[in-house]
């Protein structure tokens, strides 16, 4: 998969869990949603960093 596809999937998941929390659970799970969104964000940043370094080394 391309890097941008994975990053868009992560953003989609973050927005989806926020939407589900607000609409179904009436915002009762804000702490867990925030924690899960932060974990997804850190995974995406780590993945992007790994891919960026790998592509930078192959271009040089």
C-alpha positions, 0 to 999 in steps of 0.5 A, a space after each residue: 500500500 502507498 503511504 498516503 493511502 495508509 495515512 488517509 485510512 488512519 485519518 478516516 478511523 480517527 474521524 469515525 471513532 469521534 463520530 461514533 462517540 458523539 452520535 451513539 455514546 453521546 460523548 461518554 467515551 471522550 477519554 478513550 477516543 482521545 487516547 485511541 486517536 493519539 495512538 493512531 496519530 503516533 502510529 501514522 507519524 512513525 510509519 510516515 517517518 520510516 517510509 520517508 527515510 527509506 525513500 530518501 536513502 534510495 533517492 540519494 
